[in-house]
Amino acid sequence: MNTPTLRMGDVELAVPVVLAPMAGVTNAPFRTLCREEATRGLAVAQGLLAQEAVTSTAPLDKGQRLSSAAHPEIARPGLFTSEMITSRALVERSGETMRMIQPEPDADPRSVQLYGVDPATVIDAVRLLVDEDRTDHIDLNFGCPVPKVTRKGGGAALPWKLDLFAAIVRGAVHAASPANIPVTVKMRMGIDENHLTYLDAARIAQDNGVAAIALHARTASQHYSGEAQWDAISRLREVVTEVPLLGNGDIWTADDALRMVKQTGCDGVVVGRGCQGRPWLFFDLAAAFAGSDVRVRPGLNGVAAVVRRHAELLVEHFGDELRALRELRKHMAWYLKGYPVGSELRRQFALVESLENLDELTAQLDLDAAYPGATVEGKRGRAGTPKIPALPDGWLTSRELEPERKATLLEAELGISGG
């Protein structure tokens, strides 16, 4: 068994890397792909797999796939967190939410991210997860910048209300403690540059027993635009001295991750948009943190093989081929980014309807096309532009929750999971 490089309570990871929850992206099939790649990267770094067997990204045959049960020495090559689960939907046992918290096969540790604005509802949601043994780790979302979330006072807006933030964190940690399930928080720097919250929030979270703190080094107003402010992670390192600190923002390559850790002093990284259409980034990350310079550089043939595996996992997950392939559509532009694929064929991939249709389109690709280089390693996903955050009326007038707002917290809970 490898020496863990990151400990969060009872959760020990061989690789200090976390897959960030992304709505509609990081469902169980995608988490499976990322975990498989991380496992293979660590296995290559440890000499358990031959480099040439995996660096093309072509999926291993079923009989060759690695699992933590068969290879405990490569167990837990990172943390792969669920899409955002809303506390209200979980407590109400929404059918879609209950499906979303189902872990992927071989998930170890199981990880769920919770969102909520009402402390009582968050506590009830944590108790459900604990009492029904549905997770090994809980992350609390205080970083989402999406208007429908911040408009309710949630996500990146919530830490502005210090007492509300403290009540949610304290309640969640207490509710998870009987099962020794670690609770972590993921947050942003604040609402905007004039309303920063991360230093105060980190002190409160640390004092209330969280197992780790992750910072996306942007404000809510930045959304995903501009550059992540890694110097904020360095400043937070001075405050977060008792638990691990994870950095998030603009990690597009394994070298970016190593540079963030060296530059900021953080203990690990959280990776979001950088892995969109590139689940093999987790191979690179696992190998890099294990001291190997081996990296995956897939030609179009290797990419096509991963796309087919992704499609199969989606069909198995949803039990509905049309729905599964519709879910795949959003990934296709990311997978094909930088490769020589004509605009009409790209358009058809964005409308794919079945495995047969996928195979027909794949047959039209130039599968001999080599890895195109740095063009696929830069920024990915929608960056957008800075925005004025949507907030409840009068939200910024006080750092404390006004009495009249307390009565309406339950109404502010979102009822749909996924962000």
C-alpha positions as CSV (number, residue, x, y, z in Angstrom):
1,M,0.0,0.0,0.0
2,N,1.4,3.4,-0.9
3,T,2.0,6.0,1.8
4,P,-0.9,8.4,1.6
5,T,-0.1,11.9,0.4
6,L,-3.3,13.4,1.6
7,R,-5.3,12.7,4.7
8,M,-8.8,14.1,5.3
9,G,-10.0,12.6,8.6
10,D,-10.2,8.8,8.0
11,V,-10.0,9.3,4.2
12,E,-6.5,8.7,2.9
13,L,-5.5,9.3,-0.7
14,A,-2.4,8.0,-2.5
15,V,-2.7,11.0,-4.9
16,P,-3.6,14.5,-3.6
17,V,-6.1,15.3,-6.4
18,V,-9.8,15.9,-6.3
19,L,-12.2,15.9,-9.2
20,A,-14.4,19.0,-8.9
21,P,-18.1,18.5,-9.1
22,M,-19.5,19.8,-12.4
23,A,-23.2,19.8,-13.1
24,G,-24.1,17.5,-15.9
25,V,-20.5,16.4,-16.4
26,T,-19.1,14.5,-13.4
27,N,-21.8,11.8,-13.2
28,A,-20.9,8.2,-12.3
29,P,-19.7,7.3,-15.8
30,F,-17.3,10.2,-16.1
31,R,-16.0,9.6,-12.6
32,T,-15.3,6.0,-13.6
33,L,-13.2,7.2,-16.5
34,C,-11.3,9.6,-14.4
35,R,-10.6,7.0,-11.7
36,E,-9.5,4.4,-14.2
37,E,-7.0,6.9,-15.7
38,A,-5.7,7.9,-12.3
39,T,-5.3,4.3,-11.3
40,R,-3.4,3.5,-14.5
41,G,-1.2,6.6,-14.0
42,L,-0.2,5.5,-10.5
43,A,0.3,1.9,-11.6
44,V,2.7,3.0,-14.4
45,A,4.6,5.3,-12.0
46,Q,5.0,2.3,-9.6
47,G,6.1,0.0,-12.4
48,L,3.0,-2.2,-12.0
49,L,1.9,-1.6,-15.7
50,A,4.1,-1.2,-18.7
51,Q,4.1,2.4,-20.0
52,E,3.2,1.3,-23.6
53,A,0.1,-0.5,-22.4
54,V,-1.7,2.6,-21.3
55,T,-0.3,5.9,-22.6
56,S,-2.4,5.8,-25.8
57,T,-5.5,6.0,-23.6
58,A,-7.1,3.1,-25.4
59,P,-9.1,1.4,-22.6
60,L,-7.8,-1.8,-21.2
61,D,-9.8,-5.0,-21.8
62,K,-12.1,-5.9,-19.0
63,G,-9.8,-8.6,-17.8
64,Q,-6.9,-6.1,-17.5
65,R,-8.7,-3.3,-15.7
66,L,-7.2,-2.4,-12.4
67,S,-9.3,-2.3,-9.2
68,S,-8.4,-1.4,-5.7
69,A,-9.6,-4.9,-4.6
70,A,-7.0,-6.6,-6.8
71,H,-4.3,-4.0,-6.3
72,P,-4.5,-2.5,-2.8
73,E,-1.1,-0.8,-3.4
74,I,-2.7,1.5,-5.9
75,A,-6.0,2.1,-4.0
76,R,-7.5,5.6,-3.8
77,P,-5.6,7.4,-6.5
78,G,-7.6,10.6,-5.8
79,L,-11.1,11.7,-4.8
80,F,-13.9,11.7,-7.3
81,T,-16.8,13.7,-6.0
82,S,-20.5,13.5,-7.1
83,E,-22.3,16.3,-8.9
84,M,-23.7,18.8,-6.5
85,I,-26.6,17.3,-4.5
86,T,-29.1,19.7,-3.0
87,S,-30.0,19.0,0.6
88,R,-33.7,19.5,0.2
89,A,-33.9,17.1,-2.8
90,L,-32.0,14.5,-0.8
91,V,-34.2,14.8,2.3
92,E,-37.3,14.6,0.1
93,R,-35.7,11.6,-1.5
94,S,-36.2,12.9,-5.0
95,G,-35.8,10.0,-7.5
96,E,-33.2,11.7,-9.6
97,T,-31.2,12.8,-6.6
98,M,-31.3,9.3,-5.1
99,R,-29.9,8.0,-8.4
100,M,-27.2,10.7,-8.5
101,I,-25.8,9.7,-5.1
102,Q,-25.4,6.1,-6.2
103,P,-21.6,5.6,-6.3
104,E,-19.9,4.3,-9.4
105,P,-18.5,0.7,-9.3
106,D,-15.2,0.4,-7.4
107,A,-15.8,3.9,-5.9
108,D,-13.4,4.2,-3.0
109,P,-13.8,6.5,-1.2
110,R,-17.4,7.4,-2.0
111,S,-17.8,11.2,-2.1
112,V,-20.9,13.4,-2.2
113,Q,-21.0,17.2,-2.4
114,L,-24.0,18.8,-0.6
115,Y,-25.5,22.2,-1.2
116,G,-27.9,23.9,1.1
117,V,-28.8,27.3,2.8
118,D,-30.9,26.0,5.7
119,P,-28.8,24.5,8.5
120,A,-31.6,22.1,9.6
121,T,-32.0,20.8,6.1
122,V,-28.3,20.3,5.6
123,I,-28.1,18.5,8.9
124,D,-31.0,16.2,7.9
125,A,-29.3,15.5,4.6
126,V,-26.0,14.6,6.3
127,R,-27.8,12.3,8.7
128,L,-29.5,10.5,5.8
129,L,-26.1,9.9,4.1
130,V,-24.6,8.7,7.4
131,D,-27.5,6.5,8.6
132,E,-27.9,4.8,5.3
133,D,-24.1,4.4,4.7
134,R,-24.2,6.2,1.4
135,T,-20.8,8.0,1.5
136,D,-17.3,8.1,3.0
137,H,-16.8,11.8,2.5
138,I,-19.0,14.9,2.4
139,D,-18.1,18.2,0.8
140,L,-20.1,21.3,1.4
141,N,-20.6,23.6,-1.6
142,F,-19.8,27.3,-0.9
143,G,-18.3,28.0,-4.3
144,C,-21.1,27.8,-6.9
145,P,-21.4,31.2,-8.8
146,V,-24.5,30.3,-10.8
147,P,-27.2,33.0,-10.5
148,K,-30.0,30.5,-9.5
149,V,-27.8,29.5,-6.5
150,T,-26.4,32.8,-5.4
151,R,-29.8,34.5,-5.9
152,K,-31.1,32.3,-3.0
153,G,-28.1,33.2,-0.8
154,G,-26.3,29.9,-1.5
155,G,-23.0,28.9,-3.0
156,A,-20.4,31.6,-3.2
157,A,-22.8,34.1,-1.6
158,L,-23.4,32.2,1.6
159,P,-20.1,32.8,3.5
160,W,-20.9,36.5,3.6
161,K,-23.3,35.6,6.4
162,L,-20.8,34.4,8.9
163,D,-23.3,33.0,11.4
164,L,-25.2,31.1,8.7
165,F,-22.0,29.7,7.3
166,A,-20.8,28.6,10.8
167,A,-24.2,27.0,11.6
168,I,-24.2,24.9,8.4
169,V,-20.5,23.8,8.8
170,R,-20.9,23.1,12.6
171,G,-24.1,21.2,12.1
172,A,-22.8,19.1,9.2
173,V,-19.6,18.1,11.0
174,H,-21.5,17.2,14.1
175,A,-24.1,15.1,12.1
176,A,-21.3,13.2,10.3
177,S,-19.2,12.6,13.4
178,P,-20.9,9.4,14.7
179,A,-19.6,7.6,11.6
180,N,-16.2,9.5,11.5
181,I,-17.1,10.7,8.0
182,P,-14.9,13.7,7.1
183,V,-16.7,16.9,6.1
184,T,-14.8,19.4,3.9
185,V,-15.7,22.8,2.4
186,K,-15.1,24.2,-1.1
187,M,-15.4,27.9,-1.5
188,R,-14.4,30.9,-3.6
189,M,-12.6,34.0,-2.6
190,G,-15.8,35.8,-2.1
191,I,-18.6,37.6,-3.9
192,D,-16.3,40.2,-5.6
193,E,-13.1,42.0,-4.9
194,N,-14.9,44.3,-2.5
195,H,-16.6,41.5,-0.6
196,L,-14.0,38.8,0.1
197,T,-15.0,36.0,2.5
198,Y,-12.5,33.3,2.2
199,L,-10.1,34.1,5.1
200,D,-13.0,34.5,7.6
201,A,-14.8,31.5,6.3
202,A,-11.6,29.3,6.5
203,R,-11.1,30.3,10.1
204,I,-14.7,29.4,11.0
205,A,-14.5,26.1,9.1
206,Q,-11.2,25.1,10.7
207,D,-12.5,26.0,14.2
208,N,-15.6,23.9,13.6
209,G,-13.9,20.7,12.7
210,V,-13.7,20.4,8.9
211,A,-11.2,17.9,7.5
212,A,-10.0,20.0,4.6
213,I,-10.6,23.4,2.9
214,A,-10.6,23.9,-0.9
215,L,-10.3,27.3,-2.5
216,H,-11.3,28.1,-6.1
217,A,-9.1,31.2,-6.5
218,R,-11.7,33.3,-8.2
219,T,-14.6,35.4,-6.9
220,A,-18.2,34.8,-7.8
221,S,-18.2,37.9,-10.0
222,Q,-15.3,36.4,-12.0
223,H,-17.4,33.3,-12.7
224,Y,-14.9,31.3,-14.7
225,S,-13.3,34.2,-16.6
226,G,-9.9,35.7,-16.3
227,E,-7.0,34.1,-14.4
228,A,-7.3,32.3,-11.1
229,Q,-5.6,34.3,-8.3
230,W,-3.2,31.7,-7.0
231,D,-1.7,34.3,-4.6
232,A,-5.0,34.0,-2.6
233,I,-4.2,30.3,-2.0
234,S,-0.9,31.4,-0.6
235,R,-2.5,33.9,1.7
236,L,-5.0,31.2,2.8
237,R,-2.1,28.9,3.6
238,E,-1.2,31.3,6.4
239,V,-4.7,30.8,7.9
240,V,-5.3,27.1,7.3
241,T,-2.6,25.5,9.4
242,E,-4.5,22.6,11.1
243,V,-6.1,20.8,8.1
244,P,-5.1,20.2,4.4
245,L,-5.6,23.1,2.0
246,L,-6.5,22.3,-1.6
247,G,-6.1,24.7,-4.5
248,N,-8.5,25.0,-7.5
249,G,-8.4,27.1,-10.6
250,D,-6.6,27.0,-14.0
251,I,-5.1,23.5,-13.7
252,W,-4.9,22.4,-17.3
253,T,-1.9,20.1,-17.1
254,A,-0.1,18.0,-14.5
255,D,2.7,20.5,-14.6
256,D,0.2,23.2,-13.6
257,A,-0.8,21.1,-10.6
258,L,2.8,20.6,-9.5
259,R,3.5,24.3,-10.0
260,M,0.4,25.3,-7.9
261,V,1.5,23.1,-5.0
262,K,5.1,24.5,-5.1
263,Q,4.0,28.1,-5.6
264,T,1.2,28.3,-3.0
265,G,2.1,25.6,-0.4
266,C,-1.2,23.9,-0.8
267,D,-1.5,20.2,0.0
268,G,-3.3,19.1,-3.1
269,V,-5.4,20.3,-6.0
270,V,-9.0,20.3,-7.2
271,V,-9.4,19.9,-11.0
272,G,-12.5,21.0,-12.9
273,R,-12.7,22.2,-16.5
274,G,-9.2,20.9,-17.3
275,C,-10.4,17.4,-17.5
276,Q,-13.5,18.1,-19.8
277,G,-12.9,15.8,-22.8
278,R,-9.6,14.7,-21.2
279,P,-10.3,12.2,-18.4
280,W,-6.7,11.0,-19.0
281,L,-5.5,14.2,-17.3
282,F,-5.9,12.1,-14.1
283,F,-3.4,9.7,-15.5
284,D,-0.9,12.5,-15.9
285,L,-1.8,13.9,-12.4
286,A,-1.3,10.6,-10.7
287,A,1.9,9.9,-12.5
288,A,3.3,13.4,-11.8
289,F,2.5,13.3,-8.1
290,A,4.2,9.9,-7.9
291,G,7.3,11.3,-9.4
292,S,7.0,10.0,-13.0
293,D,7.3,12.1,-16.1
294,V,5.1,9.7,-18.2
295,R,2.2,11.5,-19.8
296,V,-0.7,10.4,-22.0
297,R,-0.6,11.9,-25.5
298,P,-3.4,10.3,-27.4
299,G,-3.9,10.3,-31.1
300,L,-7.4,10.5,-32.5
301,N,-7.7,6.6,-32.3
302,G,-7.1,6.7,-28.6
303,V,-9.6,9.5,-28.1
304,A,-12.2,7.6,-30.1
305,A,-11.7,4.5,-27.9
306,V,-12.3,6.6,-24.7
307,V,-15.4,8.1,-26.3
308,R,-16.8,4.7,-27.0
309,R,-16.1,3.5,-23.5
310,H,-17.7,6.7,-22.1
311,A,-20.8,6.0,-24.3
312,E,-21.0,2.4,-23.0
313,L,-20.8,3.5,-19.4
314,L,-23.5,6.1,-19.9
315,V,-25.8,3.5,-21.5
316,E,-25.2,1.2,-18.6
317,H,-25.8,4.0,-16.1
318,F,-29.0,5.4,-17.5
319,G,-30.4,2.2,-19.0
320,D,-31.7,4.3,-21.9
321,E,-29.5,4.5,-25.0
322,L,-31.0,7.7,-26.4
323,R,-30.7,9.5,-23.1
324,A,-27.1,8.2,-22.7
325,L,-26.0,9.4,-26.1
326,R,-27.7,12.8,-25.5
327,E,-25.6,13.1,-22.4
328,L,-22.5,12.3,-24.4
329,R,-23.2,15.1,-26.9
330,K,-22.0,17.9,-24.6
331,H,-18.6,16.1,-24.2
332,M,-17.9,15.7,-27.9
333,A,-16.6,19.2,-28.6
334,W,-14.3,18.8,-25.7
335,Y,-13.0,15.4,-26.8
336,L,-12.4,16.6,-30.4
337,K,-10.8,20.0,-29.4
338,G,-7.6,20.5,-31.4
339,Y,-7.9,17.4,-33.5
340,P,-8.4,17.5,-37.3
341,V,-12.2,17.0,-37.5
342,G,-14.3,18.9,-40.1
343,S,-17.0,21.2,-38.9
344,E,-19.8,19.1,-40.4
345,L,-18.6,15.9,-38.7
346,R,-18.3,17.8,-35.4
347,R,-21.9,19.0,-35.9
348,Q,-23.0,15.4,-36.4
349,F,-21.2,14.2,-33.3
350,A,-23.1,16.9,-31.4
351,L,-26.4,15.2,-32.5
352,V,-25.4,11.6,-31.9
353,E,-28.4,9.4,-31.0
354,S,-27.2,5.8,-30.6
355,L,-24.1,3.6,-30.3
356,E,-24.5,2.6,-33.9
357,N,-24.6,6.2,-35.0
358,L,-21.5,6.9,-32.9
359,D,-19.7,4.1,-34.6
360,E,-20.7,5.3,-38.0
361,L,-19.4,8.8,-37.2
362,T,-16.2,7.4,-35.7
363,A,-15.5,5.5,-38.9
364,Q,-15.3,8.8,-40.7
365,L,-12.5,10.2,-38.5
366,D,-8.9,10.2,-39.5
367,L,-7.9,7.7,-36.8
368,D,-4.3,7.9,-37.8
369,A,-4.2,11.6,-36.7
370,A,-1.5,12.1,-34.1
371,Y,-1.7,14.1,-30.8
372,P,-1.9,17.7,-31.8
373,G,0.2,19.1,-29.0
374,A,-0.4,22.1,-26.8
375,T,-3.6,23.1,-28.6
376,V,-5.5,20.5,-26.5
377,E,-3.8,21.4,-23.2
378,G,-5.0,25.0,-22.7
379,K,-8.2,26.4,-21.3
380,R,-11.3,24.4,-21.8
381,G,-15.0,24.8,-21.1
382,R,-16.9,28.0,-21.0
383,A,-15.0,30.8,-19.4
384,G,-17.6,33.5,-20.0
385,T,-17.1,37.1,-18.8
386,P,-17.2,38.8,-15.4
387,K,-20.8,39.2,-14.0
388,I,-22.5,41.1,-11.2
389,P,-23.5,38.3,-8.9
390,A,-27.2,37.8,-8.4
391,L,-27.9,38.2,-4.6
392,P,-31.0,38.4,-2.4
393,D,-32.1,42.0,-1.8
394,G,-30.1,43.6,0.9
395,W,-27.7,40.7,1.2
396,L,-24.6,42.8,1.6
397,T,-25.9,45.2,4.2
398,S,-24.8,42.9,7.1
399,R,-22.4,40.1,7.7
400,E,-25.0,38.5,10.0
401,L,-28.2,36.9,9.0
402,E,-31.1,39.1,9.7
403,P,-33.9,37.6,11.8
404,E,-36.5,38.0,9.1
405,R,-34.3,36.0,6.7
406,K,-34.0,33.0,9.1
407,A,-37.7,32.2,8.7
408,T,-37.4,32.0,4.9
409,L,-34.3,29.8,4.6
410,L,-36.2,26.6,4.0
411,E,-38.0,28.4,1.1
412,A,-34.6,29.3,-0.3
413,E,-33.5,25.7,-0.6
414,L,-33.1,24.5,-4.1
415,G,-35.1,21.3,-4.9
416,I,-33.1,20.1,-7.9
417,S,-29.7,18.5,-7.7
418,G,-26.8,19.0,-10.1
419,G,-26.2,22.7,-9.9
